């Protein structure tokens, strides 16, 4: 009798977990739909689940390309276009992220940079066809207009 009670309890917990998870996924999709409607973007233009790349992989790839695997001594210096920090954040990029979300990036704090880059990419990826890490990096490095020119030259 005791084994049967335990099996029933386990089944009930699993059922509740599945039900709760489907509710969370449903709410997540509704939130994305309302964001697309607010930004005037057709939902079919961009599916955030279309690629298997995670944000961590994208941000690590950008960090690797911008700071030469984190071993570039120049990444602590200010570049000729005002690039600062390991992610080589420019003043224009800082202003754009602030315009999009109100968040101010500290270019010398990696977590702040990662948050700002994620905000910026979430805003601009739906406006492009960038799907791979390399394409997303080019979008980050060149900006929206430069990325579109780069894509045209590649075709």
N, CA, C and O atoms as a GROMACS GRO file, in nm:
protein
  620
    1UNK      N    1   0.082  -0.120   0.000
    1UNK     CA    2   0.000   0.000   0.000
    1UNK      C    3   0.086   0.126   0.000
    1UNK      O    4   0.056   0.224  -0.067
    2UNK      N    5   0.197   0.119   0.078
    2UNK     CA    6   0.285   0.235   0.089
    2UNK      C    7   0.350   0.267  -0.046
    2UNK      O    8   0.361   0.384  -0.083
    3UNK      N    9   0.393   0.164  -0.121
    3UNK     CA   10   0.454   0.184  -0.253
    3UNK      C   11   0.356   0.247  -0.351
    3UNK      O   12   0.393   0.333  -0.430
    4UNK      N   13   0.231   0.203  -0.345
    4UNK     CA   14   0.129   0.257  -0.435
    4UNK      C   15   0.105   0.405  -0.405
    4UNK      O   16   0.088   0.484  -0.497
    5UNK      N   17   0.103   0.443  -0.278
    5UNK     CA   18   0.084   0.582  -0.238
    5UNK      C   19   0.200   0.668  -0.288
    5UNK      O   20   0.178   0.780  -0.336
    6UNK      N   21   0.321   0.618  -0.276
    6UNK     CA   22   0.439   0.692  -0.322
    6UNK      C   23   0.433   0.711  -0.474
    6UNK      O   24   0.464   0.819  -0.524
    7UNK      N   25   0.394   0.606  -0.548
    7UNK     CA   26   0.385   0.616  -0.693
    7UNK      C   27   0.280   0.720  -0.734
    7UNK      O   28   0.303   0.797  -0.827
    8UNK      N   29   0.168   0.721  -0.665
    8UNK     CA   30   0.063   0.819  -0.695
    8UNK      C   31   0.113   0.960  -0.666
    8UNK      O   32   0.088   1.052  -0.744
    9UNK      N   33   0.183   0.977  -0.556
    9UNK     CA   34   0.236   1.109  -0.520
    9UNK      C   35   0.338   1.156  -0.624
    9UNK      O   36   0.337   1.273  -0.662
   10UNK      N   37   0.425   1.068  -0.668
   10UNK     CA   38   0.526   1.103  -0.769
   10UNK      C   39   0.458   1.142  -0.900
   10UNK      O   40   0.496   1.240  -0.963
   11UNK      N   41   0.358   1.066  -0.940
   11UNK     CA   42   0.284   1.098  -1.063
   11UNK      C   43   0.216   1.234  -1.052
   11UNK      O   44   0.216   1.311  -1.148
   12UNK      N   45   0.159   1.263  -0.936
   12UNK     CA   46   0.094   1.392  -0.916
   12UNK      C   47   0.194   1.507  -0.926
   12UNK      O   48   0.164   1.610  -0.987
   13UNK      N   49   0.311   1.491  -0.868
   13UNK     CA   50   0.414   1.594  -0.873
   13UNK      C   51   0.460   1.616  -1.017
   13UNK      O   52   0.477   1.730  -1.060
   14UNK      N   53   0.481   1.509  -1.090
   14UNK     CA   54   0.524   1.520  -1.231
   14UNK      C   55   0.417   1.591  -1.313
   14UNK      O   56   0.448   1.677  -1.394
   15UNK      N   57   0.291   1.555  -1.292
   15UNK     CA   58   0.181   1.618  -1.364
   15UNK      C   59   0.176   1.768  -1.334
   15UNK      O   60   0.157   1.849  -1.425
   16UNK      N   61   0.191   1.805  -1.208
   16UNK     CA   62   0.191   1.947  -1.171
   16UNK      C   63   0.309   2.020  -1.234
   16UNK      O   64   0.294   2.134  -1.280
   17UNK      N   65   0.424   1.957  -1.238
   17UNK     CA   66   0.543   2.019  -1.297
   17UNK      C   67   0.522   2.043  -1.446
   17UNK      O   68   0.556   2.150  -1.497
   18UNK      N   69   0.466   1.945  -1.517
   18UNK     CA   70   0.442   1.960  -1.661
   18UNK      C   71   0.339   2.070  -1.686
   18UNK      O   72   0.358   2.152  -1.775
   19UNK      N   73   0.232   2.072  -1.609
   19UNK     CA   74   0.129   2.174  -1.624
   19UNK      C   75   0.187   2.312  -1.598
   19UNK      O   76   0.160   2.406  -1.673
   20UNK      N   77   0.263   2.325  -1.493
   20UNK     CA   78   0.324   2.455  -1.460
   20UNK      C   79   0.422   2.500  -1.567
   20UNK      O   80   0.428   2.619  -1.598
   21UNK      N   81   0.498   2.406  -1.623
   21UNK     CA   82   0.595   2.440  -1.725
   21UNK      C   83   0.526   2.488  -1.852
   21UNK      O   84   0.571   2.583  -1.916
   22UNK      N   85   0.416   2.424  -1.891
   22UNK     CA   86   0.346   2.466  -2.012
   22UNK      C   87   0.286   2.605  -1.992
   22UNK      O   88   0.277   2.683  -2.087
   23UNK      N   89   0.243   2.637  -1.869
   23UNK     CA   90   0.191   2.770  -1.839
   23UNK      C   91   0.301   2.875  -1.854
   23UNK      O   92   0.278   2.981  -1.911
   24UNK      N   93   0.421   2.844  -1.803
   24UNK     CA   94   0.534   2.937  -1.812
   24UNK      C   95   0.572   2.960  -1.958
   24UNK      O   96   0.595   3.075  -1.998
   25UNK      N   97   0.578   2.855  -2.038
   25UNK     CA   98   0.611   2.868  -2.180
   25UNK      C   99   0.506   2.952  -2.251
   25UNK      O  100   0.539   3.037  -2.334
   26UNK      N  101   0.379   2.928  -2.219
   26UNK     CA  102   0.271   3.004  -2.280
   26UNK      C  103   0.284   3.153  -2.247
   26UNK      O  104   0.267   3.237  -2.336
   27UNK      N  105   0.313   3.186  -2.121
   27UNK     CA  106   0.330   3.327  -2.081
   27UNK      C  107   0.451   3.388  -2.151
   27UNK      O  108   0.447   3.505  -2.191
   28UNK      N  109   0.558   3.311  -2.167
   28UNK     CA  110   0.679   3.359  -2.235
   28UNK      C  111   0.647   3.397  -2.380
   28UNK      O  112   0.688   3.503  -2.426
   29UNK      N  113   0.572   3.312  -2.450
   29UNK     CA  114   0.537   3.339  -2.589
   29UNK      C  115   0.445   3.460  -2.600
   29UNK      O  116   0.457   3.539  -2.694
   30UNK      N  117   0.352   3.474  -2.506
   30UNK     CA  118   0.263   3.590  -2.507
   30UNK      C  119   0.342   3.719  -2.488
   30UNK      O  120   0.312   3.820  -2.551
   31UNK      N  121   0.443   3.716  -2.399
   31UNK     CA  122   0.525   3.835  -2.375
   31UNK      C  123   0.599   3.875  -2.502
   31UNK      O  124   0.604   3.993  -2.537
   32UNK      N  125   0.657   3.776  -2.573
   32UNK     CA  126   0.728   3.807  -2.698
   32UNK      C  127   0.631   3.865  -2.800
   32UNK      O  128   0.666   3.958  -2.872
   33UNK      N  129   0.510   3.810  -2.808
   33UNK     CA  130   0.413   3.858  -2.906
   33UNK      C  131   0.380   4.004  -2.879
   33UNK      O  132   0.372   4.082  -2.974
   34UNK      N  133   0.360   4.041  -2.753
   34UNK     CA  134   0.327   4.180  -2.722
   34UNK      C  135   0.445   4.272  -2.750
   34UNK      O  136   0.424   4.386  -2.792
   35UNK      N  137   0.570   4.225  -2.730
   35UNK     CA  138   0.688   4.306  -2.762
   35UNK      C  139   0.694   4.333  -2.911
   35UNK      O  140   0.726   4.444  -2.953
   36UNK      N  141   0.664   4.232  -2.993
   36UNK     CA  142   0.666   4.250  -3.138
   36UNK      C  143   0.560   4.352  -3.180
   36UNK      O  144   0.586   4.437  -3.264
   37UNK      N  145   0.442   4.342  -3.120
   37UNK     CA  146   0.335   4.435  -3.156
   37UNK      C  147   0.371   4.577  -3.117
   37UNK      O  148   0.343   4.670  -3.193
   38UNK      N  149   0.434   4.597  -3.000
   38UNK     CA  150   0.474   4.730  -2.957
   38UNK      C  151   0.579   4.789  -3.049
   38UNK      O  152   0.576   4.909  -3.078
   39UNK      N  153   0.672   4.707  -3.097
   39UNK     CA  154   0.781   4.756  -3.182
   39UNK      C  155   0.744   4.758  -3.329
   39UNK      O  156   0.826   4.796  -3.413
   40UNK      N  157   0.623   4.717  -3.362
   40UNK     CA  158   0.579   4.717  -3.501
   40UNK      C  159   0.648   4.610  -3.585
   40UNK      O  160   0.662   4.626  -3.706
   41UNK      N  161   0.690   4.503  -3.523
   41UNK     CA  162   0.760   4.396  -3.594
   41UNK      C  163   0.662   4.280  -3.613
   41UNK      O  164   0.596   4.237  -3.519
   42UNK      N  165   0.656   4.231  -3.735
   42UNK     CA  166   0.573   4.116  -3.763
   42UNK      C  167   0.635   3.994  -3.694
   42UNK      O  168   0.754   3.968  -3.711
   43UNK      N  169   0.557   3.922  -3.618
   43UNK     CA  170   0.609   3.811  -3.538
   43UNK      C  171   0.675   3.703  -3.624
   43UNK      O  172   0.766   3.634  -3.578
   44UNK      N  173   0.629   3.688  -3.748
   44UNK     CA  174   0.688   3.586  -3.834
   44UNK      C  175   0.828   3.623  -3.882
   44UNK      O  176   0.901   3.538  -3.932
   45UNK      N  177   0.866   3.751  -3.867
   45UNK     CA  178   0.999   3.794  -3.910
   45UNK      C  179   1.109   3.736  -3.822
   45UNK      O  180   1.220   3.714  -3.869
   46UNK      N  181   1.079   3.710  -3.698
   46UNK     CA  182   1.185   3.666  -3.605
   46UNK      C  183   1.129   3.567  -3.505
   46UNK      O  184   1.028   3.593  -3.439
   47UNK      N  185   1.195   3.456  -3.495
   47UNK     CA  186   1.159   3.355  -3.396
   47UNK      C  187   1.279   3.338  -3.304
   47UNK      O  188   1.382   3.285  -3.348
   48UNK      N  189   1.270   3.381  -3.177
   48UNK     CA  190   1.386   3.372  -3.089
   48UNK      C  191   1.430   3.229  -3.062
   48UNK      O  192   1.540   3.207  -3.010
   49UNK      N  193   1.349   3.132  -3.097
   49UNK     CA  194   1.383   2.992  -3.071
   49UNK      C  195   1.428   2.920  -3.198
   49UNK      O  196   1.437   2.798  -3.199
   50UNK      N  197   1.456   2.996  -3.306
   50UNK     CA  198   1.492   2.937  -3.434
   50UNK      C  199   1.632   2.876  -3.435
   50UNK      O  200   1.659   2.786  -3.514
   51UNK      N  201   1.717   2.923  -3.349
   51UNK     CA  202   1.855   2.877  -3.347
   51UNK      C  203   1.886   2.811  -3.212
   51UNK      O  204   1.820   2.840  -3.112
   52UNK      N  205   1.984   2.724  -3.212
   52UNK     CA  206   2.022   2.656  -3.088
   52UNK      C  207   2.131   2.729  -3.012
   52UNK      O  208   2.181   2.677  -2.912
   53UNK      N  209   2.170   2.847  -3.057
   53UNK     CA  210   2.277   2.923  -2.992
   53UNK      C  211   2.221   2.988  -2.866
   53UNK      O  212   2.112   3.045  -2.868
   54UNK      N  213   2.296   2.978  -2.756
   54UNK     CA  214   2.252   3.043  -2.632
   54UNK      C  215   2.314   3.181  -2.622
   54UNK      O  216   2.413   3.211  -2.689
   55UNK      N  217   2.256   3.265  -2.536
   55UNK     CA  218   2.312   3.399  -2.515
   55UNK      C  219   2.454   3.390  -2.460
   55UNK      O  220   2.540   3.470  -2.496
   56UNK      N  221   2.478   3.293  -2.374
   56UNK     CA  222   2.612   3.277  -2.318
   56UNK      C  223   2.715   3.249  -2.427
   56UNK      O  224   2.825   3.304  -2.425
   57UNK      N  225   2.679   3.163  -2.522
   57UNK     CA  226   2.770   3.133  -2.634
   57UNK      C  227   2.796   3.256  -2.719
   57UNK      O  228   2.910   3.281  -2.758
   58UNK      N  229   2.692   3.332  -2.747
   58UNK     CA  230   2.707   3.453  -2.828
   58UNK      C  231   2.797   3.554  -2.758
   58UNK      O  232   2.890   3.607  -2.818
   59UNK      N  233   2.769   3.580  -2.630
   59UNK     CA  234   2.847   3.680  -2.556
   59UNK      C  235   2.991   3.636  -2.537
   59UNK      O  236   3.082   3.718  -2.543
   60UNK      N  237   3.014   3.508  -2.514
   60UNK     CA  238   3.151   3.457  -2.502
   60UNK      C  239   3.225   3.468  -2.635
   60UNK      O  240   3.344   3.499  -2.637
   61UNK      N  241   3.156   3.444  -2.746
   61UNK     CA  242   3.218   3.456  -2.878
   61UNK      C  243   3.258   3.601  -2.905
   61UNK      O  244   3.367   3.627  -2.955
   62UNK      N  245   3.169   3.695  -2.873
   62UNK     CA  246   3.201   3.837  -2.892
   62UNK      C  247   3.321   3.874  -2.806
   62UNK      O  248   3.412   3.943  -2.852
   63UNK      N  249   3.321   3.830  -2.680
   63UNK     CA  250   3.433   3.860  -2.590
   63UNK      C  251   3.563   3.803  -2.646
   63UNK      O  252   3.667   3.870  -2.643
   64UNK      N  253   3.558   3.680  -2.696
   64UNK     CA  254   3.677   3.616  -2.751
   64UNK      C  255   3.731   3.695  -2.870
   64UNK      O  256   3.852   3.716  -2.881
   65UNK      N  257   3.643   3.739  -2.959
   65UNK     CA  258   3.687   3.812  -3.078
   65UNK      C  259   3.736   3.952  -3.045
   65UNK      O  260   3.832   4.000  -3.106
   66UNK      N  261   3.673   4.018  -2.949
   66UNK     CA  262   3.709   4.157  -2.918
   66UNK      C  263   3.832   4.168  -2.829
   66UNK      O  264   3.906   4.265  -2.840
   67UNK      N  265   3.855   4.072  -2.741
   67UNK     CA  266   3.966   4.085  -2.647
   67UNK      C  267   4.078   3.985  -2.673
   67UNK      O  268   4.166   3.967  -2.589
   68UNK      N  269   4.075   3.920  -2.788
   68UNK     CA  270   4.177   3.821  -2.822
   68UNK      C  271   4.192   3.718  -2.710
   68UNK      O  272   4.299   3.702  -2.651
   69UNK      N  273   4.082   3.651  -2.682
   69UNK     CA  274   4.077   3.547  -2.578
   69UNK      C  275   4.106   3.605  -2.439
   69UNK      O  276   4.153   3.533  -2.351
   70UNK      N  277   4.079   3.733  -2.419
   70UNK     CA  278   4.096   3.793  -2.288
   70UNK      C  279   4.239   3.826  -2.253
   70UNK      O  280   4.267   3.867  -2.140
   71UNK      N  281   4.332   3.809  -2.348
   71UNK     CA  282   4.473   3.834  -2.318
   71UNK      C  283   4.526   3.959  -2.386
   71UNK      O  284   4.647   3.978  -2.393
   72UNK      N  285   4.439   4.044  -2.437
   72UNK     CA  286   4.485   4.164  -2.506
   72UNK      C  287   4.510   4.275  -2.404
   72UNK      O  288   4.416   4.323  -2.342
   73UNK      N  289   4.636   4.318  -2.386
   73UNK     CA  290   4.663   4.424  -2.290
   73UNK      C  291   4.604   4.558  -2.333
   73UNK      O  292   4.582   4.646  -2.250
   74UNK      N  293   4.578   4.573  -2.464
   74UNK     CA  294   4.523   4.699  -2.513
   74UNK      C  295   4.374   4.714  -2.481
   74UNK      O  296   4.320   4.823  -2.495
   75UNK      N  297   4.308   4.607  -2.440
   75UNK     CA  298   4.164   4.616  -2.417
   75UNK      C  299   4.131   4.704  -2.297
   75UNK      O  300   4.016   4.741  -2.279
   76UNK      N  301   4.230   4.737  -2.215
   76UNK     CA  302   4.207   4.828  -2.103
   76UNK      C  303   4.229   4.974  -2.144
   76UNK      O  304   4.198   5.066  -2.068
   77UNK      N  305   4.282   4.995  -2.267
   77UNK     CA  306   4.307   5.130  -2.317
   77UNK      C  307   4.186   5.179  -2.395
   77UNK      O  308   4.099   5.100  -2.433
   78UNK      N  309   4.180   5.309  -2.419
   78UNK     CA  310   4.073   5.367  -2.499
   78UNK      C  311   4.120   5.372  -2.644
   78UNK      O  312   4.225   5.428  -2.673
   79UNK      N  313   4.042   5.314  -2.735
   79UNK     CA  314   4.077   5.308  -2.876
   79UNK      C  315   4.053   5.440  -2.947
   79UNK      O  316   4.006   5.536  -2.887
   80UNK      N  317   4.087   5.444  -3.077
   80UNK     CA  318   4.076   5.568  -3.154
   80UNK      C  319   3.931   5.613  -3.174
   80UNK      O  320   3.906   5.730  -3.200
   81UNK      N  321   3.836   5.522  -3.163
   81UNK     CA  322   3.695   5.557  -3.173
   81UNK      C  323   3.626   5.556  -3.037
   81UNK      O  324   3.503   5.555  -3.029
   82UNK      N  325   3.704   5.556  -2.931
   82UNK     CA  326   3.649   5.558  -2.796
   82UNK      C  327   3.616   5.420  -2.741
   82UNK      O  328   3.545   5.410  -2.641
   83UNK      N  329   3.667   5.313  -2.805
   83UNK     CA  330   3.638   5.178  -2.758
   83UNK      C  331   3.705   5.156  -2.623
   83UNK      O  332   3.822   5.189  -2.603
   84UNK      N  333   3.628   5.097  -2.530
   84UNK     CA  334   3.682   5.073  -2.396
   84UNK      C  335   3.641   4.935  -2.348
   84UNK      O  336   3.536   4.883  -2.384
   85UNK      N  337   3.727   4.877  -2.264
   85UNK     CA  338   3.696   4.750  -2.199
   85UNK      C  339   3.718   4.630  -2.288
   85UNK      O  340   3.755   4.642  -2.405
   86UNK      N  341   3.696   4.514  -2.231
   86UNK     CA  342   3.721   4.388  -2.302
   86UNK      C  343   3.625   4.366  -2.418
   86UNK      O  344   3.658   4.293  -2.512
   87UNK      N  345   3.508   4.427  -2.413
   87UNK     CA  346   3.413   4.414  -2.523
   87UNK      C  347   3.426   4.528  -2.623
   87UNK      O  348   3.350   4.536  -2.719
   88UNK      N  349   3.524   4.619  -2.601
   88UNK     CA  350   3.548   4.733  -2.690
   88UNK      C  351   3.420   4.812  -2.714
   88UNK      O  352   3.380   4.835  -2.829
   89UNK      N  353   3.356   4.853  -2.605
   89UNK     CA  354   3.231   4.928  -2.609
   89UNK      C  355   3.260   5.072  -2.649
   89UNK      O  356   3.347   5.136  -2.592
   90UNK      N  357   3.186   5.124  -2.748
   90UNK     CA  358   3.204   5.262  -2.792
   90UNK      C  359   3.101   5.352  -2.724
   90UNK      O  360   2.998   5.303  -2.677
   91UNK      N  361   3.128   5.483  -2.717
   91UNK     CA  362   3.030   5.576  -2.659
   91UNK      C  363   2.897   5.574  -2.735
   91UNK      O  364   2.791   5.589  -2.674
   92UNK      N  365   2.902   5.555  -2.866
   92UNK     CA  366   2.778   5.549  -2.945
   92UNK      C  367   2.696   5.428  -2.904
   92UNK      O  368   2.573   5.436  -2.894
   93UNK      N  369   2.762   5.315  -2.880
   93UNK     CA  370   2.693   5.193  -2.837
   93UNK      C  371   2.627   5.215  -2.701
   93UNK      O  372   2.513   5.175  -2.680
   94UNK      N  373   2.700   5.280  -2.609
   94UNK     CA  374   2.646   5.308  -2.475
   94UNK      C  375   2.520   5.392  -2.487
   94UNK      O  376   2.420   5.365  -2.420
   95UNK      N  377   2.524   5.495  -2.572
   95UNK     CA  378   2.407   5.582  -2.591
   95UNK      C  379   2.291   5.507  -2.655
   95UNK      O  380   2.176   5.530  -2.619
   96UNK      N  381   2.320   5.418  -2.750
   96UNK     CA  382   2.214   5.342  -2.816
   96UNK      C  383   2.144   5.249  -2.717
   96UNK      O  384   2.021   5.238  -2.719
   97UNK      N  385   2.221   5.181  -2.632
   97UNK     CA  386   2.160   5.093  -2.531
   97UNK      C  387   2.076   5.176  -2.434
   97UNK      O  388   1.968   5.134  -2.394
   98UNK      N  389   2.127   5.294  -2.398
   98UNK     CA  390   2.052   5.382  -2.307
   98UNK      C  391   1.922   5.428  -2.372
   98UNK      O  392   1.819   5.438  -2.305
   99UNK      N  393   1.925   5.456  -2.503
   99UNK     CA  394   1.805   5.498  -2.575
   99UNK      C  395   1.704   5.384  -2.582
   99UNK      O  396   1.584   5.406  -2.566
  100UNK      N  397   1.752   5.263  -2.606
  100UNK     CA  398   1.664   5.147  -2.620
  100UNK      C  399   1.596   5.111  -2.488
  100UNK      O  400   1.476   5.088  -2.484
  101UNK      N  401   1.676   5.106  -2.380
  101UNK     CA  402   1.621   5.050  -2.255
  101UNK      C  403   1.638   5.137  -2.132
  101UNK      O  404   1.578   5.109  -2.028
  102UNK      N  405   1.718   5.243  -2.141
  102UNK     CA  406   1.744   5.325  -2.023
  102UNK      C  407   1.859   5.273  -1.939
  102UNK      O  408   1.893   5.333  -1.837
  103UNK      N  409   1.921   5.162  -1.980
  103UNK     CA  410   2.032   5.102  -1.905
  103UNK      C  411   2.164   5.166  -1.947
  103UNK      O  412   2.190   5.181  -2.066
  104UNK      N  413   2.248   5.203  -1.849
  104UNK     CA  414   2.378   5.261  -1.877
  104UNK      C  415   2.487   5.157  -1.855
  104UNK      O  416   2.496   5.098  -1.747
  105UNK      N  417   2.568   5.135  -1.957
  105UNK     CA  418   2.674   5.034  -1.952
  105UNK      C  419   2.799   5.094  -1.889
  105UNK      O  420   2.835   5.208  -1.917
  106UNK      N  421   2.865   5.016  -1.803
  106UNK     CA  422   2.999   5.048  -1.756
  106UNK      C  423   3.094   4.962  -1.840
  106UNK      O  424   3.098   4.841  -1.821
  107UNK      N  425   3.170   5.021  -1.934
  107UNK     CA  426   3.250   4.941  -2.026
  107UNK      C  427   3.362   4.860  -1.961
  107UNK      O  428   3.417   4.770  -2.024
  108UNK      N  429   3.396   4.891  -1.836
  108UNK     CA  430   3.503   4.817  -1.768
  108UNK      C  431   3.449   4.705  -1.679
  108UNK      O  432   3.527   4.633  -1.617
  109UNK      N  433   3.317   4.690  -1.673
  109UNK     CA  434   3.254   4.584  -1.594
  109UNK      C  435   3.194   4.482  -1.690
  109UNK      O  436   3.099   4.512  -1.763
  110UNK      N  437   3.249   4.361  -1.692
  110UNK     CA  438   3.205   4.260  -1.788
  110UNK      C  439   3.056   4.228  -1.777
  110UNK      O  440   2.989   4.211  -1.879
  111UNK      N  441   3.004   4.218  -1.655
  111UNK     CA  442   2.862   4.184  -1.640
  111UNK      C  443   2.773   4.295  -1.694
  111UNK      O  444   2.669   4.268  -1.755
  112UNK      N  445   2.813   4.419  -1.671
  112UNK     CA  446   2.738   4.532  -1.725
  112UNK      C  447   2.742   4.530  -1.877
  112UNK      O  448   2.640   4.555  -1.942
  113UNK      N  449   2.858   4.501  -1.934
  113UNK     CA  450   2.872   4.492  -2.080
  113UNK      C  451   2.785   4.381  -2.136
  113UNK      O  452   2.715   4.401  -2.236
  114UNK      N  453   2.788   4.265  -2.073
  114UNK     CA  454   2.710   4.151  -2.121
  114UNK      C  455   2.561   4.184  -2.120
  114UNK      O  456   2.488   4.150  -2.214
  115UNK      N  457   2.516   4.250  -2.014
  115UNK     CA  458   2.375   4.287  -2.006
  115UNK      C  459   2.339   4.387  -2.116
  115UNK      O  460   2.236   4.373  -2.181
  116UNK      N  461   2.424   4.487  -2.135
  116UNK     CA  462   2.399   4.588  -2.238
  116UNK      C  463   2.402   4.530  -2.379
  116UNK      O  464   2.318   4.565  -2.462
  117UNK      N  465   2.498   4.442  -2.406
  117UNK     CA  466   2.507   4.380  -2.538
  117UNK      C  467   2.384   4.294  -2.564
  117UNK      O  468   2.331   4.294  -2.675
  118UNK      N  469   2.339   4.222  -2.463
  118UNK     CA  470   2.220   4.138  -2.479
  118UNK      C  471   2.097   4.224  -2.509
  118UNK      O  472   2.016   4.189  -2.594
  119UNK      N  473   2.084   4.337  -2.439
  119UNK     CA  474   1.972   4.430  -2.465
  119UNK      C  475   1.978   4.477  -2.610
  119UNK      O  476   1.878   4.477  -2.680
  120UNK      N  477   2.098   4.518  -2.653
  120UNK     CA  478   2.116   4.573  -2.787
  120UNK      C  479   2.086   4.467  -2.893
  120UNK      O  480   2.016   4.494  -2.991
  121UNK      N  481   2.139   4.346  -2.873
  121UNK     CA  482   2.116   4.239  -2.971
  121UNK      C  483   1.970   4.198  -2.975
  121UNK      O  484   1.917   4.171  -3.083
  122UNK      N  485   1.903   4.192  -2.860
  122UNK     CA  486   1.761   4.156  -2.859
  122UNK      C  487   1.679   4.258  -2.938
  122UNK      O  488   1.576   4.224  -2.995
  123UNK      N  489   1.725   4.382  -2.939
  123UNK     CA  490   1.655   4.486  -3.013
  123UNK      C  491   1.681   4.476  -3.163
  123UNK      O  492   1.589   4.493  -3.243
  124UNK      N  493   1.805   4.448  -3.202
  124UNK     CA  494   1.842   4.454  -3.344
  124UNK      C  495   1.838   4.320  -3.419
  124UNK      O  496   1.823   4.322  -3.541
  125UNK      N  497   1.852   4.207  -3.352
  125UNK     CA  498   1.848   4.079  -3.424
  125UNK      C  499   1.715   4.059  -3.498
  125UNK      O  500   1.717   4.008  -3.610
  126UNK      N  501   1.600   4.097  -3.440
  126UNK     CA  502   1.475   4.079  -3.515
  126UNK      C  503   1.469   4.160  -3.644
  126UNK      O  504   1.390   4.128  -3.734
  127UNK      N  505   1.550   4.264  -3.656
  127UNK     CA  506   1.549   4.348  -3.776
  127UNK      C  507   1.643   4.295  -3.884
  127UNK      O  508   1.651   4.352  -3.993
  128UNK      N  509   1.714   4.187  -3.855
  128UNK     CA  510   1.810   4.130  -3.949
  128UNK      C  511   1.781   3.982  -3.967
  128UNK      O  512   1.687   3.927  -3.909
  129UNK      N  513   1.864   3.918  -4.048
  129UNK     CA  514   1.852   3.774  -4.065
  129UNK      C  515   1.971   3.702  -4.002
  129UNK      O  516   2.004   3.591  -4.042
  130UNK      N  517   2.035   3.765  -3.904
  130UNK     CA  518   2.152   3.706  -3.837
  130UNK      C  519   2.109   3.583  -3.757
  130UNK      O  520   2.019   3.591  -3.673
  131UNK      N  521   2.174   3.469  -3.784
  131UNK     CA  522   2.137   3.345  -3.715
  131UNK      C  523   2.257   3.273  -3.655
  131UNK      O  524   2.241   3.197  -3.560
  132UNK      N  525   2.378   3.296  -3.709
  132UNK     CA  526   2.495   3.226  -3.657
  132UNK      C  527   2.573   3.318  -3.564
  132UNK      O  528   2.551   3.439  -3.562
  133UNK      N  529   2.665   3.259  -3.488
  133UNK     CA  530   2.749   3.341  -3.398
  133UNK      C  531   2.828   3.443  -3.478
  133UNK      O  532   2.843   3.557  -3.435
  134UNK      N  533   2.880   3.403  -3.592
  134UNK     CA  534   2.961   3.492  -3.674
  134UNK      C  535   2.879   3.610  -3.725
  134UNK      O  536   2.925   3.724  -3.723
  135UNK      N  537   2.757   3.583  -3.771
  135UNK     CA  538   2.670   3.690  -3.820
  135UNK      C  539   2.630   3.784  -3.708
  135UNK      O  540   2.627   3.906  -3.727
  136UNK      N  541   2.599   3.728  -3.592
  136UNK     CA  542   2.561   3.812  -3.478
  136UNK      C  543   2.680   3.896  -3.434
  136UNK      O  544   2.662   4.011  -3.394
  137UNK      N  545   2.800   3.840  -3.439
  137UNK     CA  546   2.920   3.918  -3.406
  137UNK      C  547   2.938   4.034  -3.505
  137UNK      O  548   2.970   4.146  -3.465
  138UNK      N  549   2.917   4.007  -3.634
  138UNK     CA  550   2.931   4.114  -3.735
  138UNK      C  551   2.826   4.222  -3.712
  138UNK      O  552   2.855   4.340  -3.730
  139UNK      N  553   2.706   4.184  -3.673
  139UNK     CA  554   2.603   4.283  -3.638
  139UNK      C  555   2.650   4.368  -3.522
  139UNK      O  556   2.636   4.491  -3.526
  140UNK      N  557   2.703   4.306  -3.419
  140UNK     CA  558   2.754   4.378  -3.302
  140UNK      C  559   2.868   4.472  -3.341
  140UNK      O  560   2.872   4.588  -3.297
  141UNK      N  561   2.960   4.423  -3.422
  141UNK     CA  562   3.080   4.500  -3.456
  141UNK      C  563   3.050   4.614  -3.554
  141UNK      O  564   3.107   4.722  -3.542
  142UNK      N  565   2.962   4.590  -3.651
  142UNK     CA  566   2.938   4.687  -3.756
  142UNK      C  567   2.816   4.776  -3.732
  142UNK      O  568   2.803   4.881  -3.795
  143UNK      N  569   2.727   4.736  -3.643
  143UNK     CA  570   2.602   4.809  -3.626
  143UNK      C  571   2.503   4.764  -3.732
  143UNK      O  572   2.537   4.685  -3.821
  144UNK      N  573   2.379   4.812  -3.724
  144UNK     CA  574   2.273   4.765  -3.813
  144UNK      C  575   2.302   4.801  -3.959
  144UNK      O  576   2.294   4.714  -4.045
  145UNK      N  577   2.334   4.926  -3.987
  145UNK     CA  578   2.358   4.969  -4.125
  145UNK      C  579   2.480   4.899  -4.184
  145UNK      O  580   2.476   4.850  -4.296
  146UNK      N  581   2.589   4.895  -4.109
  146UNK     CA  582   2.710   4.828  -4.156
  146UNK      C  583   2.688   4.680  -4.179
  146UNK      O  584   2.743   4.623  -4.273
  147UNK      N  585   2.607   4.617  -4.093
  147UNK     CA  586   2.577   4.475  -4.109
  147UNK      C  587   2.501   4.452  -4.239
  147UNK      O  588   2.531   4.358  -4.312
  148UNK      N  589   2.402   4.537  -4.269
  148UNK     CA  590   2.324   4.519  -4.391
  148UNK      C  591   2.413   4.535  -4.515
  148UNK      O  592   2.399   4.460  -4.611
  149UNK      N  593   2.504   4.634  -4.513
  149UNK     CA  594   2.599   4.650  -4.624
  149UNK      C  595   2.689   4.527  -4.637
  149UNK      O  596   2.714   4.478  -4.747
  150UNK      N  597   2.736   4.476  -4.523
  150UNK     CA  598   2.823   4.358  -4.521
  150UNK      C  599   2.751   4.238  -4.581
  150UNK      O  600   2.810   4.163  -4.659
  151UNK      N  601   2.624   4.219  -4.546
  151UNK     CA  602   2.545   4.107  -4.598
  151UNK      C  603   2.528   4.118  -4.750
  151UNK      O  604   2.537   4.018  -4.822
  152UNK      N  605   2.504   4.241  -4.798
  152UNK     CA  606   2.486   4.261  -4.942
  152UNK      C  607   2.614   4.226  -5.018
  152UNK      O  608   2.608   4.165  -5.125
  153UNK      N  609   2.730   4.264  -4.964
  153UNK     CA  610   2.857   4.235  -5.029
  153UNK      C  611   2.887   4.085  -5.030
  153UNK      O  612   2.955   4.036  -5.120
  154UNK      N  613   2.836   4.012  -4.930
  154UNK     CA  614   2.862   3.867  -4.922
  154UNK      C  615   2.779   3.787  -5.021
  154UNK      O  616   2.816   3.676  -5.058
  155UNK      N  617   2.666   3.844  -5.066
  155UNK     CA  618   2.575   3.768  -5.154
  155UNK      C  619   2.630   3.757  -5.294
  155UNK      O  620   2.567   3.698  -5.381
   0.00000   0.00000   0.00000
